[in-house]
Amino acid sequence: GQSLVAYFFGAGRIRDARKVGEIVCFWGLGSGVALAGIMWIGAGLVIDLLVPPSAVSLFHSAWLIVVVVQPVNALAFSTDGIHWGTGDYRYLRNAVLLATCIGALGLFLVPHSLNWVWMMTAIWIGVRATMGMVRIWPGIGKSPLRFESQKRGL
């Protein structure tokens, strides 16, 4: 997706670059949902192979958070590639910094428990995914993927 977005963007074919971005996000989200399903179904195998008996009680709730957030992860990574393809590095950097500040602040404010660490990680990735999406749809700020009519305010 990143290469196709870059190709169409470089050729000035913004509509095609946006369409590729749409398809990338659709497949990314679908892949995230599929992976979440596999993780849900495979939790027992992961426990058997990797989790010591003394940690099983902690595993389930943390694993559930990770499973639920997996589609959001996929969407964040999909939009990262789209922004790389347009060369929108400054925005991507700022979005990641904002998400990281929110996540880090949250870690200081929540109780010290494994579940809260994973919840703050989920919020961090949620902010990243949201920032990635709004830069493309509707195209906030100086989005490289905004149509000319949007840039002129028409």
C-alpha positions in Angstrom: 0.0 0.0 0.0 2.7 2.4 0.9 4.4 2.0 -2.5 1.2 2.4 -4.4 0.2 5.5 -2.4 3.6 6.9 -3.2 3.3 6.1 -6.9 -0.1 7.7 -7.3 0.7 10.6 -5.1 4.0 11.3 -6.9 2.1 11.2 -10.2 -0.4 13.8 -8.9 -3.2 11.2 -8.9 -4.6 12.1 -5.5 -8.0 10.4 -6.1 -6.2 7.1 -6.9 -3.8 7.5 -3.9 -6.9 8.0 -1.6 -8.6 5.0 -3.1 -5.5 2.9 -2.4 -5.5 4.3 1.2 -9.1 3.2 1.5 -8.4 -0.3 0.3 -5.3 -0.5 2.6 -7.4 0.5 5.6 -10.2 -1.9 4.7 -7.8 -4.9 4.4 -5.8 -3.7 7.4 -8.9 -3.6 9.6 -10.1 -6.9 8.2 -6.7 -8.5 8.9 -6.7 -7.1 12.4 -10.1 -8.6 13.0 -9.0 -12.0 11.6 -5.8 -11.9 13.8 -7.9 -11.0 16.8 -10.1 -14.0 16.1 -7.0 -16.3 15.8 -5.6 -14.9 19.0 -8.9 -15.4 20.8 -9.2 -19.0 19.6 -5.5 -19.7 20.2 -5.3 -18.3 23.8 -5.3 -21.8 25.3 -2.3 -22.8 23.1 -0.4 -19.6 24.0 -1.0 -20.4 27.7 0.2 -24.0 27.3 3.3 -23.0 25.4 4.4 -19.7 27.0 2.6 -18.8 30.2 3.8 -20.3 33.5 1.1 -21.7 35.7 1.6 -18.9 38.3 0.8 -16.2 35.7 -2.3 -17.7 34.0 -4.6 -15.7 36.2 -3.0 -12.5 35.0 -2.9 -13.6 31.4 -6.5 -13.8 30.5 -7.5 -10.2 31.2 -4.4 -8.7 29.6 -4.8 -11.0 26.6 -8.4 -10.0 26.1 -7.4 -6.3 26.0 -4.7 -7.1 23.4 -7.2 -9.2 21.3 -9.8 -6.4 21.3 -7.3 -3.7 20.3 -5.7 -5.8 17.5 -8.0 -4.3 14.8 -7.1 -0.8 16.0 -3.4 -1.7 15.8 -3.8 -2.9 12.2 -5.6 0.4 11.3 -2.8 2.5 12.9 -0.1 0.6 11.0 -2.1 0.9 7.8 -2.4 4.6 8.1 1.3 4.8 9.0 2.1 3.3 5.6 -0.2 5.7 3.8 1.5 8.7 5.5 4.9 7.3 4.6 3.8 6.9 1.0 2.8 10.6 0.9 6.0 11.7 2.7 3.8 13.2 5.5 6.5 12.4 8.1 6.1 15.6 10.1 2.5 14.9 10.8 3.2 11.2 11.6 5.9 12.2 14.0 3.6 14.7 15.8 0.8 12.2 16.0 3.1 9.6 17.5 4.5 12.1 20.0 1.0 13.2 21.0 -0.1 9.6 21.5 3.0 8.8 23.4 2.6 11.8 25.7 -1.0 10.8 26.4 -0.1 7.2 27.0 2.9 8.1 29.2 0.8 10.5 31.3 -1.9 7.9 31.6 0.6 5.4 33.0 1.5 7.8 35.8 -2.2 8.4 36.6 -3.6 4.9 36.7 -3.1 2.2 39.3 0.0 0.1 38.9 -1.4 -3.1 37.4 -0.8 -5.1 34.3 -4.3 -4.5 33.0 -3.9 -0.7 33.3 -0.6 -0.9 31.4 -2.4 -2.7 28.6 -5.3 -0.3 28.7 -3.0 2.7 28.4 -1.3 0.9 25.5 -4.7 0.5 23.9 -5.4 4.2 24.4 -2.0 5.0 22.9 -2.7 3.0 19.7 -6.2 4.3 19.6 -4.9 7.9 19.5 -2.4 6.9 16.8 -5.1 5.2 14.7 -7.5 8.2 15.1 -4.8 10.7 14.2 -3.8 8.6 11.2 -7.4 8.4 10.0 -8.4 12.0 10.4 -5.4 13.2 8.4 -6.7 11.1 5.5 -10.5 11.4 6.0 -11.5 14.2 6.2 -7.9 15.5 5.7 -7.2 17.8 8.6 -4.4 20.4 8.4 -2.2 20.4 5.3 -3.1 16.8 4.4 -1.3 15.8 1.2 -4.3 13.6 0.3 -6.9 16.4 0.4 -8.6 17.1 -2.9 -7.9 20.6 -4.4 -11.5 21.5 -3.8 -11.0 20.8 -0.1 -7.8 22.8 0.0 -9.6 25.9 -1.4 -12.5 25.4 1.0 -15.0 24.7 -1.8 
